């Protein structure tokens, strides 16, 4: 027992000493923490006091500063050092600039114009077609490029509340011109009788009531204007190095460009789709591309001959005068679609006879193709053909009268593709060797995955039907090329660059 007690006592003594040491450390740490917390609180108070001396930017100042000047004032806590002060100062300077004229990156004009409706462009042309500066900009085949280059070397500014345009004139140009008092004063003298310039000056005077710097610039402009020695204003005067395109509003400059009428098919067809969605944006810098809907290739060729259209899409099997038209590219394929009422149980074009009726849209490119078929295989000429009002009417006639219909179109790209894929109709194989041996058409297949209702799909069917295809062909008038050779060259190069895009647009 005594031996056990002698062993335990040293252990108890060791634990007591360890506990005392821990309590001493905790007391020391507590004092240190209290002191540190007090010091930290003192420093935080000091920072708040210092920070409060940095005046917040007002939401709207009566003395708006320029894009390149800061109106920030106030002190900084020494704790953060010089680099931190510089960062904050830069941030507030940017905020100050934004409140004055708007962030610079937001004011840089786009190198590509916006799209404007044809009716809006017509209004500008009617009003300004005799204006020399308007006509000068219109004669520049790279007017948007010239405008962009000017503003790259002469960064523009805008004034809060200022308008973008004043009829013919660009608000951005007029406000930016204030940075050069001499040129602004001369411009004011020469254009003082211009109604559009007068509208700008009225707005600028109104905005200057709450903008001291703008008021100062306008006063400087008036001072230069009053000492001009010219005997009379020259309304065509521009500051040296300023292209006419830089002075015009976006809508005015866009309307000064030539129209490029492109003949297409119906508004539901692939020709119209690629012209509106792909070609128009690609050519927007140089021309106003206007799709002209037609009934098809025969009408397109007639309009090209008459000069109504400068270019157009025609079917690859169409004949034309190579002295009048030039092929620019063949972006995608069009397939022949022959469909019959399912109750007729016709599987191949060879099964059609004089007892059947074939409906085709009147004066369409599809009728042109069928006539070409009949030339290559005279047996097809024996099949009675009826004129439908349009492709929708042809489908209706085939469904209601147990007849057939025919059309040419790029698969997936035309509205009629969705209309023909119905349980009452069956797509019929165009497997006539007379057609492919001519070299005009190539053999292809239509799949049940695309026409799941009009093409049988089962273990006992092929899941496709044979057909023939011909390339859609984009042609341009040689007479139009001769009138605008530089512009025609730009268009040709740009369209060549987007040929693959057009194929994707029709899922080829």
Secondary structure, 3 states (H helix, E strand, C coil): CHHHHHHHHHHHHHHHHHHHHHHHHHHHHHHHHHHHHHHHHHHHHHHHHHHHCCCCCCCCCCCCCCCCCCCCCCCCCHHHHHHHHHHHHHHHHHHHHHHHCCCHHHHCCCCCCCCCCHHHHHHHHHHHCCCHHHHHHHCCCCHHHHHHHHHHHCCCCCCCCCCCEECCEEHHHHHHHHHCHHHHHHHHHHCCCCHHHHHHHHHHHHHHCCCHHHHHHHHHHHHHHHCCCCCCCCCCCCCCCCCHHHHECHHHHHHHCCEEEEECCCCCCHHHHHHHHHHHHHHCCCCEEEEECCCCHHHHHHHHHHCCCCEEEEECCCCCCCCCEEEEEEEEEEEEEEEEEHHHCCCEHHHCCCCCEEEEECCCHHHHHHHHHHHHCHHHHHCEEEEECCHHHHHHHHHHHCCEEEEEECCCCCHHHHHHCCCCEEECECCCHHHHCCCCCEEEEEECCCCCCCCCCCCCCCCEEEEEEEEEEEEEEHHHHHHCHHHHHHHHHHHHHCHHHHHHHCCC
